[in-house]
Amino acid sequence: MKYESILHAIGNTPLVRVPFDAPAQVYAKLESLNPSGSVKDRSAAYMIEQAERSGKLKPGGTIIEASSGNQGIATALIGAIKGYNVIITVAEKVSTEKQQTLTAYGAKIVVCKPTATLEDPESYYEIARKIHEETPNSVFLAQYYNNDNPLGHYYSLGQEIWNQTAGTLTHFITGVGSGGTIGGVSRYLKERNPKIKVIGVDTAHSYRATGGNPKPYKIEGIGIDYTSPHIENAVIDEFFNVADEDSLNMTKALARKYGFLVGPASGATAYAVQQYAEKLSPNDLIVCIFGDSGRAYLTKHFYE
């Protein structure tokens, strides 16, 4: 394909068979092949476009976002191309590689201490909101509450999955953080076939999984640590909680046994997928999301 802009290269990622020893067919959408390296290119591009169309984001303005890394990186890439200033707040646990990538795209990073909830005044979300209030001509994308987040996945990722499987998938499984991916894709797929099962993968220590008593966890990119409107509006059949140990063991196995060097959130997703695939039949087709590359986490030593 030939594109006039790197932004036009967002999406149309391959759907690749994961050869688990299980009855069901398993395919993964390789979202690390998006321009900035993750599934978040889709939502960031759509949110920024909508902010421009509404007039909230003006030429020479500043884009502010709170991110576990990938959403911020996608925002920084798009901001660089379009000439916006970009400020990204992150929690301390975000990998060195992600922070260096943000810097490479010219974004300013504000590292915040870890908090149990997004509502904490010291959380990276609340710090981003304060920076927005103090910065003239700025827009806060606020992926956790912005309805354009799931719509970005509804119009791109959901449609691609449906078309690439010719509508034959029976299960959709993905990790859940902001809820944008599962929110948009679940609605698109369920509108076309309500029988498709949608499973959200969460860390076992998140706010949702622990009933409001979260504990620290190592995985980046998933973890439902607030009451998400995207999840409330999604069509999810069930959640599957995964412990750090199971996620990281699967992350290593994906690279060493199957050749997929992916991040730990994808490892959590793959662990859940393997559990489901063993209970299904050869007529079942699972599609899951491998959201980013393991290259963004090498200094975390997850693969050793």
N, C-alpha and C positions, 0 to 999 in steps of 0.2 A: 504493500500500500504506500501511496505517496500523500503526505500531508503538508499543508502550508504553515501549520503551527503545531507545536508540541501539544497544545491543548486539544487538538483534534485527534490526537493519538490516545486519549483517555478512553478506556473501555475496549470492547471486543477482545477480551482476554480468552485464552484457550481453556477448554474444559478437558481435563486429563484423567484417565483411569488410574485409580489407586488400587493396586493388586493385593488387597487384603485377602487372607485366606478365610473367606466367609461366603455364604450363599448369595447375598445381594450384590448387585453391581454398585460400585462406588466411584464417583467422579468428583474431582476438585476443581474449582475455578481458581486459576493462578493469578491472583490480583497483584502480586508483586511485579507483574509485567506492565503495570500502569506507569506513566512517566515518572512520578515521584516515588514509586515503589510500593504502593498499597491501594487497598479498596477505597481509601478516603479521598482519592482524587475525584471520584464521582460526586460525593456529597459536597466537597469543598467547591468544586467548579459550579455546581448548581446553586449553592447558597450565595456565592459571590455574584453570579449572574443575576440572581433575583434581587440582591441588594443594589446592584447597579440599575436595574430596570425600575425599581421603586424610587430611586433617587436618594436613598439613604447613603450609598457609597458614591462619592464624587471624585473626579480626577484629582490626583495628588493627596488623596485621603489616606487614612491609616486603618488597617484591618487588625482587629484584636481577637484572639481566640485562646480558649483554655483547652489543653489537649494532653493526652497521654503520649503524644509524639507524632503519630502518623497524620492525624487531621491537621496538626500544625505544620508539618512538612509539606503537605499538599497545598495548604494555604500560602506558605512561603514561596513555593514554586510559582503559583498563579500570581501572587502579588508581585514577584520579580518581573514576570513577563508583562504585566499590565501597568507597572510603574507605581504601585502602592507601597507605602511603608507597612511593615508587618511586625506586630508584637505578639509573642506566644508565651503564655504561662504554662509551666509544667511542674509536676511533683518531682521530688528529689530522686525517686526510684527510676525515672526515665533514663534509658541507656545513654552512655556517652556517645555512641554512634548517632543516635537520633539528635542529640543536642548539637553535635558537630555538623550534621546535615542541615539543621535549621540555620546555623551560622553561615554555612556555605552558600545558602540561598539569600543571605543578607538580612535575615530576620533578627530581631532583638529577642533574647530569651530572658524570662524572669523565672528563676527556680524557686519553688515554694515548698515549705515543709509539708510532710504528709499529714493528712487529717482523716478522720473517720467518715465524714460526710462532706458533700459539696456545699452544704449550707453553712459550714464552719466559716467564720469571718476570715480565717487564715488560709482557706483552701485555695487551690489554684484557680478555681472557678470564680470565687468572690474577689480574688485579687485582680483577675482579668476585668471583672465588672467595674471595679474601682478605677482601674487604669482608663477604661472607656469613658467613665464619667469625667475624668480629669483631662482627657485628650480631645481637643477641638477637631472637627471634621473627621471623626472616627466612627467605625461601626464594629459592634461586638457580634460575631457570628453566632456564638452561644449554641453550639451543636446539640447540647443536651436538651434544649427546649425549642429549638428552631424547627418549625414544621417543614422547612425546605430541605432539611437533612434527609428524612426518609423519602421525600419526593425525588431527590436525586437518584436514589437507588431504585425507586419504583419505575422511573422512566428509562433507566439504563440497565442495571444489573438484573432486575426481575425479568425484563423483556428478553435479555440475552439468554438467560437460563432456560426460559420457556422455549425459545427458538432453537437453541443448540440441542435440546433433548426432544424436539418436536412434540413437546407437551407430554412426554411419557414418564417424567420423573414421578416418584411416589412419595419421596421424603426430601425435605430441605432442612439442613442442619447447619447452624452457624453460631459462632461466638457472639456474645452480647455485651456491649459496653454502653454506649449512648442509646442504643436501640434503633439507630437509623437504618442500618443494613437490614436487620430482621423486620423492622417496621415496614419499610418500603417493599421488600421482596415478598414478604408473606402476603401482603394485600394484593400485589399483582398476581401471584400464583393462585391464591384462593379464589380470586375473581374468575379465573379461567377453569379451575378444577378444585372445588371445595374439599375433595377427598384427599388432596395432598396433605401429608402430615408435616407440620412445622415444629422443629425442636430447637429451643434456644439453649446454648451452652454458657453456663455461668461458673465462676470460681466458687468453690465450696465455702469461702470465707467472706463473701460479699455481704452488703447490707441486706439484700433480698434473701440470699440463701440462709443467712443466720437469723432471720426474723428480726432484724434491727440491731443486731449485736455484732458488727463486723470485726474481723481480725486482720492483721497484716497478711498480705500475700505477695508472691514474687511475680506472678504473671502480669504482663502489660497488655493493654488492648481489650481486655474483657473485665467484667466485674460490675454488677449493677448496684451502685452505691447511693442511689437516690430514687425517688419516685418519678419514673420516667413517663412523660406523656406519649413518647414514641412507642413504648412497650404497651401502654394502656390502649393505644389505637391499633396495635398490631393484631394479627390473628395467629396466636401461638397455641399449639396443642399441649405442649408440656416443656418443662425445663429439665436440664440435666446438669447437675453440679459436679465439678471436677476438682480434685485436690491438686495442689502444686506438684507433688511427687509424680502422680499419674500423668499430668500434663507434660512435665519435663522429660520423663522417661519416653513418652510417645514422641516428643519433639526430636530426641536423639535417634529413635528408631526410624522415623520418617527420613532422616538424612542418611543414616548408615545402611538401612535395608532397602529403602524405596527411592532414594535419590532426591527427596524433596527437602531442601534446606529452607525451613520456614520458621516463623516466630513461635513463641510459646503459646499464644492464644490459638494458633492453628493446631498446635499439638494437643491442646485441650479439646478442640473441635474434633480432631481425628480420633482421640480416645473415645469420645462419645459416639462417633460414627461407627467405630469398630464394634462397640457393644451392641449397637442397634443392628448392624449388618449381620451379626451372628444369629440373630433371632428372626431374620426375614428370609424370603425365598428368592430364587433366581429371577423371578419376575419383577422384583422390586429394584428400583433405581434411586440411589441416594445421591443428591448433589450437596456438596459442602463448600465452604469458602476457606481457602488458604489466603489470609488477608494481607500478609507481607512476607518479607524474606528474613531468614535467620541471620543474614549479614548485619542486620541492625542490632544484634544482641550478642555479638561474639565476645565482647569484653565482660559480659555477664557470666561467662564460662558455663552456660547451660548445656553445651554440647560435649563436655569433657567427661 
